[in-house]
Amino acid sequence: MTTAATDLLEDALLQHYRTLPAAERRRIAAAASPEVRLRLAWVERQMAMDRSPGALAAVLTEGREKQARHLDLIDGVFQRIAAGERMQVMLTMPPRHGKSQRASRWGPLWYLRRNPTGRVMLASYGADLADDHGRWVRDQLREYGDTLGVRLDPGSHAASRFDLEQPRGSSVRGGMVTAGVGGSLNGKGFSLGIIDDPFKGSDDANSPAQRQRVWDWYQSVFYTRRAPGASIVLINTRWHQDDLSGRILETEPENWTLIDLPALALSDTDPLGRWPGDALWPEQYDAEELARTHRAVGERVWWALYQQQPRPLEGGVWQWAWITEHRISPTAYRAVDLTRVVVALDPAGGDSATNDESGIVAAGRDGAGEYYVLADRSGRHGPNDRGREACLLALELDADAIVVETNYGGDMAKQAVVQGWEQLQRENLTKGRMAPRIIDVNAKKGKRLRAEPIAQLYEQGLVHHLGELPKLETQMVTWLPGLDSPDRMDAAVHALTELADPAAAAVGTSSYTDRRLSGRR
């Protein structure tokens, strides 16, 4: 057999070896000659580097690069993109948790190894920082080109733009380009675009002019450089509710996958499956260390940078402390016995299909006169969907009533609730439960007159939010009398007003004759 034929046979056997289960590969390696075992070790090293950016980092740093569950999520994004899936992913997490090292350095390096004809574009708030990331990737390619199987083009030296050697049989060469946010990218395109921290800091993000400049650059420069099927990864800590992440989530949330990783988990829908209050990287920053950080940086920085819930300055009726200092955790809430639960629906100024958000908020009251805001299901619902959504929430929380503001839509809003319940009955979702009582409210008083008594309950520490309700809470603390109607806040005010009304309080003990409240004190 010729040498060429022998090489082809050996390559075919090594390719087959890659497809075998790990136990079978170990058995083959144990029985192999020393020379073959060296070849198999080289294959195993290549297979490890192929798995993920984190695995590549572990191989090249001989295990010094740290790995954690939240970094596994970043690895998973790059794995899907390298496999050909088109994604637009937003990664929000606290500082010093490894996001830039993994997503702006190891991620692009691994992507180029897997796609040597791919083009990576990386932007950050400053050209110097973006160039640092590019220089790091370029230097790894120089040092480990033989190991990686991809090499720099001999004529590429710049950190801000370099090309790879053209793969054999291809007319396309891959590479990477970096730039500062706001910089020119004329004539350049990408198959993978990465934006890492588009704002330098708080002052930058708090400037309306700078936020608009970043948004204009993203729309007219960065986004227009996408190649067909390109993916985008946006990485940042949140500085402001209207930063680039906030603006994207407000305008096109359906086009993005959000991986939101606060320093301390906020809900039972955490991407890592953490319990509320669990630390993101306890091996590095446990709950005690994060508590020290919280005290050191203050409420506003903590909630923005560490919890990814940027909070604006307060308005004139509610204060943040009234909410944050009396919040109740899901664990503590299990010990609460409620006498009543209601859902409130504010139908957003009319029953057109192109309205703003409908406010849908649930609240409860216990026998001691404490109040609990339980859920916020507000959103852009059509006339029929809003009624169904309110009924679903009432079913979920065993609400005895649905409060409907009838200023706009009147009977149509109430009818949407009736039809929503009837639809759930036909779908056998009500399980024989009685329909909630519909309480219509015609808000004759001005918004301030309606809101102030409820704000006083908050100030007295009598209202507790179950977990985080960021959009509702932002409306509360930023609303000033005279501003447009905040629908979530209106719904919460209606629900709490119904529960706090002395006349309505009697409903909890005697006014219902159908025993729908039996079992509640």
N, C-alpha and C positions, 0 to 999 in steps of 0.2 A: 504493500500500500504506500502511495506517495506521501510525502510530508504534508502537502496541502490537504490530501484526503484525511490524513490522521488528525490534522488540526480541525477540520470540519466536523469529524466525528466527536472529537473531544468537546468542541463548542456545543454540539447538540446534546451531549450527555450532561454538561454543566447546566444548560438551559432546563433540561428535564429535572435535574437536581433541585433547581429553584422552586419547582412546582410541588415538591414532596412535603409532607407534614414534618414538623420539627423533630419528632421522635424518630422518624425514618431517616432524616438527614444525620442525626447523631449516630444512628446505628451504622450508616455507611461510612461516616468519618472515622469511627472507632476501628473499622475493619480495613481501612485504606492504608496504603504505604505512606511513609513520611512525605514523599514528594507530592503525592496526590492530596494528602491532608493539607499541605500548604496551599494548594490550589483551591481546595474547598474552604479553607479559612478566608482566603481572599474573596470568594463568592459570598460567604456569610457576611463579611464586612460590607460588601456592596449592597446586599439585601437589606442590611440594617439601615444603611444610609438612604435607601429608597423609601423607607416606611414613612417618615415624617420629618419636618424640620427639627423637632426635638431629638429624634433618633440620630439624625445627621450631626447635630451639635454634640450629642453624647459620644459619638465615635471620634470626631475630630478633636474634642477636648479631653478624650480619655475619661469621660464620666464627670468632669468638673462642672459642666453646664447643668444648672438646677432644672428639675422638671416638677410640675405640679398639675393638679387637675384643671385649673383654669388655663394653663398653657396647653394642655391637651385639646381644649376647645379651639384655641388658635391654630394648633396643628391640623385639626380636623377641617378647618376652613381652607387651608392651603392644599390639603389632600384632595378635597372636592374640586377645587379650581384646577389643580394640575391634572386631574382626571378628565377635564373637559367641561365641567359644569360651569355655566355662567352664573355668577353670584355678585350681589351688591351687599356687603356685610359691614355693619357698624359694631365696633368693639369698644365698649366704654368700661373703664376700670380705673382704680386709683393709681396714683404715682408710685413708683418704686416696686411695682409688682411684675416686672419683666415683660411688659407688653411690647415696648419698642425693640428690645433686644430680640424678641422672638419674631415679631411681625414685620419689622423693618430691616432686619439683618439676616437671621437664619432663614426666615420665610422666603425672601427673594433669592438667596443663595440656593436653597433647596429647589425652588421653582425653576430656576435656570438649569440646574442639573437635570431635572426631569423634562424640561422643555427648552432645549438649547437653541431653538429658533424663536423663543418667546421674547417679548420686549417688556421690561419692567420700568414704570415711571413712578418715582417717589417724590413727594413734596412735603415740606414741613414749614413751620412759620418763618424760618429763616433759611437762606441758601446755605449758610455755614453748617447748620445742623443736618440738612438734607445731604450735603456733600460728605459729612462725616459718615453717614450711613452708607453712601455709595463707595467711599474710600474703603470702608471695612469689607464690603462684599468684594470689591476689586482685589484687595490684598489677600483674601482667602482663596480667590481663584488663582492668584499668582503662586501662593504657597502650596496649595493642595490640588493644582490642576490635574496632575496624573491620577491622584486618588479619586477625584470627583468625576473624571472622564470628560470634563469640559475645560477649555483653556481660553485665555484672553487672546484676542487678536494681537499680533505683535506690534501693531501700530497704535493700540489703545493704551493711553496712560492717564487720562484725566479722570479724577474722582467723580466729576459731574456727568461724564458721559463716556462709556466704554462699550466695546463690542466683543463678542465671543468669536472664536474661530468658526468659520462656516463649516457645518457638518458635511461629511462626505455624501455626495448625491443630492445635496440641497442647494437651492439658489438663494436661500434666506439665512441671515445670521441674526442671532439674538443679541441681547445686551441690556444695559440699564442706563437711565438718565435721571438726574435729580435736579430739583429746583426749589426755590423758596416760593411759598404761597404768594401769589401776586406777580410772580415772574413770568417771563415769556417762555412758551413752549412751541413756538411756530415750527412747523415742518416735522414735528415729532409725534409719534403715536405710541399706544401701549396695548398689550394684551392683558396685563395686570397693572392696575393703577393703585397706588397706596398713598393715602394722606395721613400723616402722623402728626398730631397736635397742630392744627392750623392756627391756633392763637398762642402767643408767647406767654401770656399771663392774664391776670385779672383786669388790669388796666386796658389791655388790648381788647379783651372780650367785652368789657363794659362800655366800649366806645361804639355808639350806633353807626358812626361813619365807617369804622374799621370792620364791623360785622357785615355791613353792606358791601364793602370792598371784597371781603373774602367770599361772600355769596356770589357776587358778580364774576369774580375770577373762576370760581367753581363751575358756574353755569356756562360762561362764554369761552373759557380757556381749557380748563382741565377736562371737563366732561366731553367736550367736542373732540378730544384726541383719542377716543376709544376706537380700537380696531373692532371688526365684526366679532361678536361673541366675547368681548372683553369683560373682565371682572374688576370690581373696585372694592378695596378694603379701607375703611375710615377708622382710624384709631385715635381715641382721645380720652382725656379726663374732661368732665363737663365743667365749664366756667360760668356759663350763662344760659338761661332758658331759651334764648334766641341765638345761641352759637350755631355753628354749621350743622351739628347733629340735630339740634332742636329745630332748625329751619327745615331740614330734610324730613324729619319725622312729622312735621306739621303739614308739609306740602305733598309728600309722596310716600307715606309709610308702607303702602302695599308693595312697593318695589324693593324694599330692603329687609334683610334679616338682621334683627337687633340681638346682640349678645351683651346683655347688661349685667355687669358683675360688680355690685357695690362691695365695699370693704366688709360690711356686716350685712348679711342677707336680710331682705326686707319682707319677703313673702314666701309662701309655700310653692310659688311657681318659679323659684330660683333655677337658672339654667344648670346648676350643679346639684340640684336637689337638696340644698342646705336647709336646715331649719332657720326660721327667723332669728337673727342675732348671731349666727355662726360666722366666724371669720373666713375671709376668702383664702388666705394663705397662712394658716395658723402656725406652720413650721417657721415662718419668718416674722409674722406679725400676729400674735394671738390677741384675744379679746382684751386682755389687760393692757397690752401695748397700744392697741387701737383706742382704748379709753383715754390713755395719756395723750395720744395725738389729738383726740377730740377736744380735750380741755385746752390743749396748747394752741390749736389753730382757730378755735371759736366755731360757733354754730354755722355761719354762712359758708366758710371755707370747707368745713367738715361735710356739710350736705352737698355741696357742689363737687369738690374734688374727690372725696372719698366715697360718698354714697351715690354719686351720679344723679342727684336730684337738685339742680341749681335753683336757688330760691331768690326771687327778687326782693327789693326793698318793700317794707310794709306800707299799706295804704292807710285809710283813716278809720276803719271800723274794727277789724280783727288784728291781733298781734300773733306772731309766730309762737311765742312762748305759751300762749293759751292753748295751743294745739299740741306742741311737742312735749310739754311738761305733763300732760294728762293723757297721753296716748296709752292704749292698752294692747298688750301682746296677745296673739291667739291663744297662748298657753293660759294666761291669766283670765282671758275671756271665758274659758270653759267653766269657771266657777260662778259666772253671772247667770242669774235667773231673771228673764225678762217677763214683764206683765203684758207688754204690747210690742208689736213690730208693725211698722207701716212702710210702704213704698210711696215715694212722691214722684210725680211725672210733671215736668215743665215742658210743654210741647214746642218750645223754641220759636215762638212768634208766629205760628201759623201751621197749616197742614199742607204746604206745598212740598213737592218731592225734592226741591233744591234749597232746603232750609239750613240753618246752622245746627249746632248740636242740640239734641233734646236732653234735658236734665233728668236722670233716673237715679235716685238715691234712696237707700233704705236706712232706717234708723229704728232704734228700740229704746224702751224705758224699763228700768227695774223698779221693784217695790220701794226702794229707798229714795226714789226721785233722781237717780242718775241716768244720763242719756248716753247712747252709744250710736255713732255713725258707723254702719256695718258694711256698706258696699256702695260703690259708685259705678254704675253701668251706663253712664251717659255716653252719647256718641251721635254720629250723623245717621239717624234712622228715618226711613220714610214713614208716612202717616200710619200704615198698618204695622210696620215692624216695631215702632216704638211701643205700641200697646202690647204686643207679644213679649217684648223684652221686659216690660214692667211686670207682666204676669209671670214670666219665668223667674224673675227675682223674688216675687211674692211667694211662689211655690217653694223656691230654694230655702227661704228664710221663714216660712210659715207665717207670712204677714196676714193680719186680719183685715187690712184696709189698703186701698190705693188712693192717694190724694192726687187729684188732677187739677192743675190750674186751668181755668176756663176763660181767661182773658182773651186768649187767641184760640180760635177753633171751636170753643164752646162745646156743644153736644158732639161734634165730630171727634174731639179728643176723648171724651168719655166713651163714645161708641167704639173707638179703636181698642180700648181696654176690654170692653164686652166681647168684641169679636176675637180679640187675642185669646181670651179665656176659652171661648167656645172652640176655637181652633185647637187649643191644647187638649180640650176634652175629647175632640174627635181623634186626636192622635194618642189617646189613652195615657196622657202624661200627668193628668190631675189626680189619678188614682182615687177618684171618688171624693176628693176634697171639695169643700164648699168654696164658692167664688168669693174673693175678698169684697168687702163692702167698698163701693166707690164714693169717695167724699170729694165733691167739687168745691173749689176755692176760687172765688173771684177777688183778685188782689186789688182792692180799692185803695188801700193805703200806699203811700210812696215806699220805694224800696228801703230807704233808710229807716222809716218807721217800722217796717216789717223785720229788718235785719237786726236792729239794735237790741231788742229784748233777747234774741237768741245769742248775740255776741256777749251780752251780760252773763248768760249761762256759761259760756266758755270762760269768761274772765273769772267766774266763781269756781272754776274747776269742775263743773258738773257735767261737761260733755267730753266724751272719750272717743277718739277715732280708733277703730280696730285696724291696726297696722298702718301702712302708708297709703294715702289717697292723694298723690302729688298734684294732679290737675285740679281737683276740687280745692285743695288747700291753697294752691297758688291763686285761684280766683278769689278766695276769701281774703287773704292778706293784702292783695293788691287792689281790691275794688274800692273805688271812691264814689260816693253819691254823685249822680249825674252822668256816670259812665254808662256804656251800653249794658244791657242785661247779661249778667253772667249766669248761664242756665244751670250749671251744676250747683252753684251757690243757692240760686232760687229754689231748686228742688230740695236741697238740704234744709233750708229755712222753712219751707212748707212742711216737711216731715217733722221737724223738731217742734214747730208751732203746734201741729196737731197733737203731738205727744205731751206738750207742756200745758195745753189748754185745760183749765180746771174742769170745764164741762166735758171735754173729751176724755179726761182721765177716768171718769166714771165708767166709761165703756169697758175698762179692764176688769170690772167686778160684776156689774149688774145689767148694763143696757142691752147686751147681746142675749137673745133668748134661745139661740141655736147652739149654745155651748161650744162655739168655735174656740173659745179661750180656755176651755177646761184643761187642767193640768198646769196652768200658769197661775202664780200667786197674784 
